[in-house]
Amino acid sequence: MAVVCKKVPKSELVEKAGYLGVTEFITVQRTERPKDFPISAKWCMEPCFLPSYYKSMAEEIENFEVRPDDVWVITYPKCGTTWTQEMVWMICNDLDYEGAKESITTRFPYIEVSCLFSPDVPNLDQIAILKKMPSPRFIKSHLPAHLLPPQIWTVKPKIVYVARNVKDTAISWYHHYLHMQHYKYSFEDFMNAVLNDMVNFSPYHSHIIDFWNMRDEDNIIFLTYEDMKANHPSVIEKTAKFFGKKFTKEEVDTLADHLSFAKFSKNSAVNLELLVKHIAVALNANVVDPNFTIARKGVVGSHRDEMTPELIDRFNKWTDSEMIKWKCDPELRNIFKL
């Protein structure tokens, strides 16, 4: 059940997948489907596109000790991850608004933090921090199902998975690369990288398909960004029930207000504005936009403002092809395409 890292050969497409400090990439894959985990029959097992220095973390992640009372938020990047982290932390901590003033990155470490930025950005060893954290731990990951620590499938902690339509995700990913990873190539170059599964943690479709196929497991709840935008109180109640919590309507409405875009985008504990500046200083780079925060627009369908009809058609055809390839549940079309 070994994990194999293969270098991605140099090409113009790979070059334009790079960002400041990162020019070499690998694909990471298991040599075989795990026989000890029947649930693995539901996985696509696609090679995952990652920076080459992920190799130094692979063994530690593989051997990471999972606890039964861990709480995991797992997503493909830019699917409302930080928004969901805040919701989950608040629910599990009985609406502790005072405690929520501490940075979300401290309350909710993520297990592959160094894969998101350049290796030149100094950051604390998140795995070492997680090992020392008292229970219950809150853990974030963007890794696909087959690359998560194997113990997650035997210990079975609570997992909250969030999906978002591919076009809004791609736009949000582009702005993240531009402002946080100092991407220097064009919008078109980045979209080509997305469409060729050459951005971090890709492929997109199989990442979501795996968790959709596991959505009926007792320890997994599958949410969507679009449902959170359409009726956040309902999603809060559904998530609270998953964690065995119950709140009054007033408490749910207050939490929904706390999580509203107007407040979330200005909340320095969750909008990562300090991290954006920290990265720029560490990389000796100019801040692209001093007003950029992780909560950029918070609008469903905003890709229509930045994508041409031709590009939208390319994304739709890409999704159609992937759905045929993986024999997807038709319901997924609504999640993928919007």
C-alpha positions as CSV (number, residue, x, y, z in Angstrom):
1,M,0.0,0.0,0.0
2,A,3.0,2.2,-0.6
3,V,2.7,5.8,-1.8
4,V,4.7,6.6,-4.9
5,C,5.9,10.1,-5.9
6,K,6.7,10.5,-9.6
7,K,8.3,13.6,-11.1
8,V,6.2,15.4,-13.6
9,P,8.3,16.0,-16.8
10,K,9.1,19.5,-17.8
11,S,6.9,21.1,-20.4
12,E,5.4,24.5,-21.2
13,L,2.2,23.5,-19.5
14,V,4.0,22.4,-16.3
15,E,6.1,25.6,-16.3
16,K,2.9,27.7,-16.3
17,A,1.6,25.7,-13.4
18,G,4.4,27.0,-11.3
19,Y,4.4,29.9,-8.9
20,L,7.0,31.9,-6.9
21,G,9.5,29.4,-5.4
22,V,7.8,26.3,-6.9
23,T,8.8,25.1,-10.4
24,E,8.9,21.3,-9.9
25,F,5.9,19.0,-9.4
26,I,5.2,15.4,-8.7
27,T,2.1,13.1,-9.0
28,V,1.4,11.1,-5.8
29,Q,-0.4,7.8,-6.0
30,R,-0.8,4.5,-4.1
31,T,0.7,1.5,-5.8
32,E,-2.5,-0.5,-5.2
33,R,-6.0,-0.1,-3.8
34,P,-5.9,-0.8,0.0
35,K,-7.2,-4.3,0.7
36,D,-7.8,-3.6,4.5
37,F,-10.3,-0.8,3.8
38,P,-13.4,-2.0,1.9
39,I,-14.4,1.6,1.6
40,S,-11.5,2.1,-0.9
41,A,-13.6,0.4,-3.5
42,K,-15.4,3.7,-3.8
43,W,-12.3,5.7,-4.6
44,C,-11.0,6.8,-8.1
45,M,-7.4,6.5,-7.0
46,E,-6.2,9.2,-9.4
47,P,-2.6,10.5,-9.1
48,C,-2.6,13.8,-7.2
49,F,-0.7,16.8,-8.6
50,L,1.5,18.4,-5.9
51,P,4.7,20.4,-5.4
52,S,7.8,18.2,-5.4
53,Y,8.7,19.0,-1.8
54,Y,5.6,17.1,-0.7
55,K,7.8,14.0,-0.8
56,S,9.4,15.1,2.4
57,M,6.0,15.0,4.2
58,A,4.5,11.9,2.6
59,E,5.7,9.4,5.1
60,E,4.7,11.5,8.1
61,I,1.2,11.9,6.7
62,E,1.0,8.2,5.9
63,N,1.9,7.3,9.5
64,F,-0.1,10.1,11.2
65,E,-2.0,8.8,14.2
66,V,-5.7,9.6,14.0
67,R,-7.8,9.9,17.1
68,P,-11.5,8.9,17.3
69,D,-12.6,12.4,18.5
70,D,-10.7,14.2,15.8
71,V,-12.8,16.5,13.6
72,W,-11.7,16.8,9.9
73,V,-12.8,19.3,7.3
74,I,-11.7,18.1,3.9
75,T,-12.2,19.8,0.6
76,Y,-10.7,20.3,-2.8
77,P,-9.2,23.8,-2.4
78,K,-11.3,26.9,-2.7
79,C,-14.6,25.2,-2.0
80,G,-15.5,27.2,1.1
81,T,-13.0,25.5,3.3
82,T,-12.2,28.3,5.8
83,W,-15.9,29.2,5.9
84,T,-16.8,25.6,6.8
85,Q,-14.0,25.4,9.4
86,E,-15.4,28.4,11.3
87,M,-18.9,26.9,11.2
88,V,-17.7,23.5,12.4
89,W,-15.5,24.9,15.1
90,M,-18.3,27.1,16.4
91,I,-20.8,24.2,16.4
92,C,-18.4,21.8,18.2
93,N,-17.4,24.5,20.7
94,D,-20.9,25.4,21.7
95,L,-20.9,28.8,20.0
96,D,-17.8,30.1,21.8
97,Y,-17.5,33.5,20.1
98,E,-14.8,34.6,22.5
99,G,-12.6,31.6,21.6
100,A,-13.3,32.2,17.9
101,K,-11.3,35.4,18.1
102,E,-8.1,33.3,17.9
103,S,-6.8,32.7,14.4
104,I,-8.5,29.9,12.5
105,T,-5.1,28.5,11.5
106,T,-4.3,28.0,15.2
107,R,-7.6,26.5,16.1
108,F,-7.7,24.4,13.0
109,P,-4.2,23.3,11.8
110,Y,-4.0,21.7,8.4
111,I,-2.0,18.6,7.7
112,E,-0.4,19.6,4.4
113,V,0.2,23.3,5.0
114,S,3.6,23.5,3.2
115,C,2.1,22.3,0.0
116,L,0.1,25.5,-0.5
117,F,2.9,27.9,-0.5
118,S,6.6,28.1,-1.5
119,P,9.0,26.0,0.6
120,D,10.7,29.4,1.2
121,V,7.8,30.5,3.4
122,P,8.7,29.7,7.0
123,N,5.8,28.0,8.7
124,L,5.5,25.9,11.8
125,D,5.5,22.1,11.5
126,Q,1.8,21.6,11.5
127,I,2.0,17.8,12.0
128,A,4.2,18.3,15.1
129,I,1.6,20.8,16.4
130,L,-1.2,18.3,15.8
131,K,0.6,15.5,17.6
132,K,0.8,17.6,20.7
133,M,-2.7,19.1,20.5
134,P,-5.2,18.0,23.2
135,S,-8.3,16.3,22.0
136,P,-10.6,17.0,20.3
137,R,-8.4,18.2,17.5
138,F,-9.7,20.1,14.5
139,I,-7.8,19.2,11.3
140,K,-8.1,20.6,7.8
141,S,-6.9,18.8,4.7
142,H,-7.1,19.2,0.9
143,L,-5.7,15.7,0.2
144,P,-7.9,13.3,-1.8
145,A,-9.3,10.2,0.0
146,H,-6.6,7.8,-1.0
147,L,-3.7,10.0,0.3
148,L,-5.2,10.8,3.7
149,P,-3.6,9.1,6.7
150,P,-4.8,5.4,6.4
151,Q,-5.9,5.4,10.0
152,I,-8.7,7.8,9.1
153,W,-10.6,4.8,7.5
154,T,-10.2,2.5,10.6
155,V,-10.5,5.0,13.4
156,K,-13.4,6.8,11.6
157,P,-13.4,10.3,13.1
158,K,-16.0,12.8,12.0
159,I,-15.4,14.2,8.5
160,V,-17.1,17.2,7.0
161,Y,-16.6,17.3,3.2
162,V,-17.5,20.4,1.2
163,A,-17.9,20.6,-2.6
164,R,-18.3,23.6,-4.9
165,N,-19.0,24.0,-8.6
166,V,-15.9,23.7,-10.7
167,K,-16.0,27.1,-12.5
168,D,-16.4,29.2,-9.3
169,T,-13.7,27.0,-7.7
170,A,-11.3,27.6,-10.6
171,I,-11.8,31.4,-10.5
172,S,-11.3,31.4,-6.7
173,W,-8.2,29.2,-7.1
174,Y,-6.8,31.7,-9.7
175,H,-7.1,34.6,-7.3
176,H,-5.5,32.6,-4.5
177,Y,-2.6,31.7,-6.7
178,L,-2.3,35.3,-7.9
179,H,-2.4,36.9,-4.4
180,M,-1.0,34.3,-2.1
181,Q,1.3,32.3,-4.3
182,H,2.4,35.2,-6.5
183,Y,1.5,33.4,-9.8
184,K,3.0,35.4,-12.7
185,Y,1.4,33.8,-15.7
186,S,-1.9,34.8,-17.4
187,F,-5.5,34.0,-16.5
188,E,-5.7,31.8,-19.6
189,D,-2.5,29.9,-18.6
190,F,-4.0,29.2,-15.2
191,M,-7.3,28.0,-16.6
192,N,-5.4,25.7,-19.0
193,A,-3.5,24.3,-15.9
194,V,-6.9,23.6,-14.2
195,L,-8.3,21.9,-17.2
196,N,-5.3,19.7,-17.4
197,D,-5.3,18.8,-13.7
198,M,-2.1,20.7,-13.1
199,V,-2.9,22.8,-10.0
200,N,-2.2,21.7,-6.5
201,F,-4.4,18.8,-5.2
202,S,-6.0,18.1,-8.6
203,P,-7.8,16.3,-10.1
204,Y,-10.9,18.2,-9.1
205,H,-13.6,15.8,-10.2
206,S,-12.3,12.6,-8.7
207,H,-11.6,14.4,-5.4
208,I,-15.3,15.2,-5.0
209,I,-16.6,11.9,-6.5
210,D,-14.7,9.9,-3.9
211,F,-16.5,11.7,-1.0
212,W,-19.8,11.7,-2.8
213,N,-19.6,7.9,-3.0
214,M,-18.9,7.8,0.7
215,R,-21.5,10.4,1.7
216,D,-23.7,7.7,3.4
217,E,-21.0,6.7,5.9
218,D,-22.1,7.4,9.5
219,N,-18.9,9.5,10.1
220,I,-19.1,11.6,6.9
221,I,-21.3,14.5,6.1
222,F,-21.3,15.9,2.5
223,L,-22.1,19.6,2.1
224,T,-22.0,22.0,-0.8
225,Y,-20.9,25.7,-0.9
226,E,-24.1,26.5,-2.9
227,D,-26.4,25.0,-0.2
228,M,-24.5,27.0,2.4
229,K,-25.1,30.2,0.4
230,A,-28.8,29.4,-0.3
231,N,-29.8,28.5,3.2
232,H,-27.0,28.6,5.7
233,P,-29.2,28.2,8.8
234,S,-30.5,24.9,7.4
235,V,-26.9,23.7,6.8
236,I,-25.9,24.8,10.3
237,E,-28.7,22.7,11.7
238,K,-27.8,19.7,9.6
239,T,-24.2,19.9,10.6
240,A,-25.1,20.4,14.3
241,K,-27.2,17.3,14.2
242,F,-24.2,15.4,12.7
243,F,-22.2,16.4,15.7
244,G,-25.0,15.6,18.2
245,K,-25.6,19.3,18.9
246,K,-28.9,21.2,19.1
247,F,-29.3,25.0,19.1
248,T,-32.3,27.3,19.3
249,K,-33.4,29.2,16.2
250,E,-32.0,32.4,17.7
251,E,-28.6,30.7,18.2
252,V,-28.6,29.3,14.7
253,D,-29.5,32.7,13.2
254,T,-26.8,34.4,15.3
255,L,-24.2,31.9,14.0
256,A,-25.4,32.4,10.4
257,D,-25.0,36.2,10.9
258,H,-21.5,35.6,12.3
259,L,-20.7,33.6,9.2
260,S,-22.3,36.0,6.7
261,F,-20.0,37.3,4.0
262,A,-20.2,40.9,5.3
263,K,-18.8,39.9,8.7
264,F,-16.6,36.9,7.6
265,S,-14.7,39.0,5.1
266,K,-13.8,41.5,7.7
267,N,-13.0,39.0,10.5
268,S,-9.2,39.0,10.8
269,A,-9.4,35.6,12.7
270,V,-10.6,33.9,9.6
271,N,-9.9,36.0,6.5
272,L,-6.1,35.3,6.5
273,E,-5.2,38.9,5.7
274,L,-2.1,38.6,8.0
275,L,-1.0,35.4,6.3
276,V,-1.2,37.1,2.9
277,K,1.2,39.8,4.1
278,H,3.4,37.2,5.9
279,I,3.9,35.3,2.7
280,A,4.8,38.4,0.7
281,V,7.4,39.4,3.2
282,A,8.9,35.8,3.4
283,L,9.1,35.7,-0.4
284,N,10.4,39.2,-0.7
285,A,7.6,40.0,-3.0
286,N,5.1,42.9,-3.4
287,V,1.6,42.4,-2.0
288,V,-0.5,42.1,-5.2
289,D,-3.5,43.7,-3.5
290,P,-3.3,44.9,0.1
291,N,-7.1,44.5,0.4
292,F,-7.2,40.9,-0.7
293,T,-8.6,38.4,1.8
294,I,-9.5,34.7,1.6
295,A,-13.2,35.7,1.5
296,R,-13.1,37.5,-1.8
297,K,-16.6,37.7,-3.2
298,G,-18.8,34.9,-1.6
299,V,-21.1,34.8,-4.6
300,V,-22.4,31.7,-6.4
301,G,-22.0,31.9,-10.2
302,S,-19.4,34.7,-10.1
303,H,-17.4,32.9,-12.7
304,R,-19.7,34.5,-15.3
305,D,-18.0,37.8,-14.6
306,E,-14.6,36.5,-15.5
307,M,-15.0,33.6,-17.9
308,T,-15.9,33.9,-21.6
309,P,-18.7,31.8,-23.0
310,E,-16.0,29.8,-24.8
311,L,-14.1,29.0,-21.6
312,I,-17.4,28.1,-19.8
313,D,-18.1,25.7,-22.6
314,R,-14.7,24.1,-22.2
315,F,-15.3,23.6,-18.5
316,N,-18.7,22.1,-19.2
317,K,-17.4,19.7,-21.8
318,W,-14.5,18.7,-19.4
319,T,-17.1,17.9,-16.7
320,D,-19.2,15.9,-19.2
321,S,-16.2,13.9,-20.1
322,E,-15.2,13.2,-16.5
323,M,-18.8,12.2,-15.6
324,I,-18.8,9.6,-18.4
325,K,-15.3,8.4,-17.4
326,W,-16.3,7.8,-13.8
327,K,-20.0,6.8,-14.5
328,C,-21.1,9.5,-12.1
329,D,-24.4,9.8,-10.3
330,P,-26.4,12.4,-12.4
331,E,-26.9,14.4,-9.2
332,L,-23.2,15.4,-9.3
333,R,-23.8,17.4,-12.5
334,N,-25.6,20.0,-10.5
335,I,-22.7,20.2,-8.1
336,F,-20.0,20.3,-10.8
337,K,-21.5,22.5,-13.4
338,L,-23.9,25.0,-11.9
